[in-house]
Amino acid sequence: MTGLPNDPVMLLSVVNTALRDTHQDLDGFCKTRDVEKEDIVNKLKTINYEYNAELNKFV
């Protein structure tokens, strides 16, 4: 995940902030950042967070 934090808690903060401020959904974020959605989802699962499309954030 180039350019994104490796630490899951920091990654959560970066991703949720971007989703709130600049992206309509996780797919758009991943496309813009050129990262695999599965990589982010799996990393955040390690700290028990899952993407909620309705809220457009990891909860």
Secondary structure, DSSP 8 states (H G I E B T S, - for coil): -TTS-SSHHHHHHHHHHHHHHT-SSHHHHHHHHT--HHHHHHHHHTTT--EETTTTEE-
